[in-house]
């Protein structure tokens, strides 16, 4: 994939639009922004995104968002394909009032089940020592919550950015779908003492996904400083209305929280 231009600190605004509007928005933004390198040459200018969201059995992270807590976070395993040689990204997405702070650690796939069952003290797990701090933070929060994968969320992402600095990024996510996370072992089966999670399947194939927003498209504006005038014009021209569109929370609500694995 193309070089990752990661935004560690940013603001976000979300909108849900029809596919017809999304195509019109595409024509508009292509006059102002660059297509994300990950999507160059891909069908529909999009690349696949897959995430396994982690939570405690009593869904502390889910309820923190539902209750509107000012300081809250989500945890996920993000991956883009089934290639055993590509990393999985352990991500924490933390909200402090309106500011989004994001940490991510790229981890070797063959290390994932060990990390999820308590083996996190080896820096060789991560592809780059500079990410070890993010890995430690992820694992500490995961063990404290006794969190494990709950749902698998996937979509196709069309993304545009502002030049080389990526200070402004616009994404359109299509066919946002959810299903329960799959694990080859029920919890507690085949685990040694001290292990808190069963192994997890990091595969892109989904068995019986449910669309969260039907055929509508989730549009997100992500910016590090202030919204550019171009985006303000886009909101005005297309009559966009900001809304909540939290993939994990809305995905759980779509499935029914009582169905999540415990």
N, C-alpha and C positions, 0 to 999 in steps of 0.2 A: 504494500500500500504506500501511498505518498507520505511525505514527512508530516508528522503529527504536530500541529500548532496548538498546543494545549493552553487553555485559559484557566489558570488556577483560581482567579478571583474575578467575579463578574456579577452583573445584574441580568435579570431575565424578565421578559414579558411573553406571555403565551396567548395564542388565539386558535380557535377551531374554525376552519373554513371549508367550503365545498371544494370538490375537485375542479369544478369549472373556475372558481376564483383562484385556486392554486396555479392553474395553467396561466391565467392572466398575470398573476403576481410573478411567476417565472419570467415572463416576457419583460416585465417592468424591472426587476432586479438585475437581469443580465446586462442592462445598460449601465449599471452602477457598481456591481460587485463581481468578483472572480468566482468561478466554479471551484469548489473544493477539489483538490487533486485526487482524493480518494474516489471521486465519482467520474473522473475523466474517462471517456470511452465506455462507460457502463450504461445499460439500458435505462431509459427514463432518467438519466443523469443521477442515478441513485446507487447507494451501496447498502448492504444489509447490516443491521445492528441487532445483536442479541445480548440480553442481560438476564442473569439470575439474581433476583432480589432476596436479600437475607433479612430475617427478622426473628425475634424471640417467639416462643410458643404462645405467649399472651399478646403478641403483635404490638409491642411497645412503640416501634417506629411508625407503624401504621396509625395508631391512635394519637401519636404526637402530632401528626399532620392533620388528622380529623379534628383535633381539639384546637388547632391553630397556634401551637406553641411557638413563641418567637425564636427560640433556639432549638433547632431540631436537625436531624440528619437521616440519610438513607445509606444503605450499604448494598453494593452489587458486584457481581462478577461479570465483566463485559468481554465479549469476544465477537469475532466477525466472520469466522469460517470454521471448518473442521480440520484444518491442517495441524497435525500434532507438533509441528515446528514453530508455529506462531504463538505468541504469548497470550495469556488471559490477563486482563487488567482488573486488579482489585481496586475498587473505587469507593471513596466516601464523599458524598455530596451533602455539605452542611450549610444550613441557612441560619444566618444571624440577622434578624430583622429582614431587611430587603436584600442583603448581600449574600451571594452564593460563593462558598469556598469549596474547592474541589481538590481532592488528593487522589493520585492514582499510582499504583505500582505494577509494572509489567512482570508477570510471573510465569516461569516455565510450566507448561501443562502437566508435565510428569511430576511436578511438586504439589499440584493443587490438592489432591486428597490428603496428603500429609499435612498441609497447612490447615485444612478444614478439620483435622482431627488432632490438633495440638502441637504440631511440629513446626514452629515458626522461627527458631533461633539461628537458622543458617542463612547468611547473606547470599549464598549461591542460588537461593530460590529466585531472586529477582534478577532481571536482565539489566544490570547497572547498579552499582553500589549507592549511587545518589538517591535511589528510590527506597532504600532500606528503612528510612524513617517512616515513610508512608505505609510500608508493609507492617511495621511494628504497630503503628496506630490502628490499622485495620484489624489486625489479629487481636490486639488488646480489647478493642470494643466488641469484637465478635465473641471472645471468650467471656467477657463480662456479661453480655446479654444472653449467652448461650444461644447465639443466633445461627441459623442455617438456612439454606435456600428454600424459599416458599413458592415463588412463581417465576416462570420463564416468560419474558416479554420480548417481542421481536417486531421489527418494522423495517421499511425501506426509507433511507434518509437521503434527501436532496439538500445540499448545503452550499452556501455562498459565503464569501468572506471579503473583508476590506483589505486588499493589498497584502503586503508582507507582514504587517504587525498583528493581523487578526484581532484588532480591537473591537470590531463589530462582526458578528456572525449571524446569518439567518439560515434556519433549517426548516424543512418541510418534511414531516414524517407521515408516510402512507401505510395503510393496512396495519395499524397498530393492534397487535393481537396478544392474547395472554392464555396461558394454561398453567396447571400446577407443575412445579419443578419435579423432575424425575430423578430418582435415586435407585441404584441397583439393589440396595439393601434397606429393609425397614430399620427404623432407628433402634439402636441397641443390638442388632444382630451382627455378629462378626466383628465387634469392636472390643478392643482391650480396655482395661481400666484407665480412666482419665480422658477417654475420647468423648467429645461432645457432639459430633456430627457423623452421619454415615457418608460414604463416598457419594460423589455427585457426577452426573453425566453432563459433560460439556459438549453437546451436539446441537447443531442448528435445526435439525428436523423436529417438527412438532407433530404430535399425534392427533389432537383434537382442539385446536386453538379457537378462541372466541374473539371476535373483533370488539374492541372497546368503544370506538367512536364510529362504527360502521364504515362507510366509505369516505367519511370526512377526513380532512388532513389537519394535523397539528402543526401550526406555524409557531416558531420560537425566535425571538430576537434576543441575542446574547451580546452584551456590550460591557466594556471595562471602564468606560468613562461616562459619556453621555450619548444619547441617541442621535445619530446623524440626521440631518434635515431630510435626506432621501427617505428614511424610514417614516418620518413624520408625514411626508407627502403620501407614502404608500398607505398608511393608516387612514388618512383623510380620503384618498381617492377610492379605496375599496370599502370604506365604512367599517373597518375592523373594530371589534370590541374585545378588550382584554378579558381573559377568563382564567379560571384554574383548569389545568389539564395535567394532573400528576399521574404519570403512567403507572407507577406502583400502586398508589392508593385507589385510583379509578379501576385498575385491573383487579385488585382484590375485591372491590365493591361489585364489579361485574360478575366475578365467579361466585361470590358469597364467602365471607370470612370464615364461616364454619367449615368450609371444604378444604381449607389449607392444611397441609401435613403438620402433624404434631408428634 
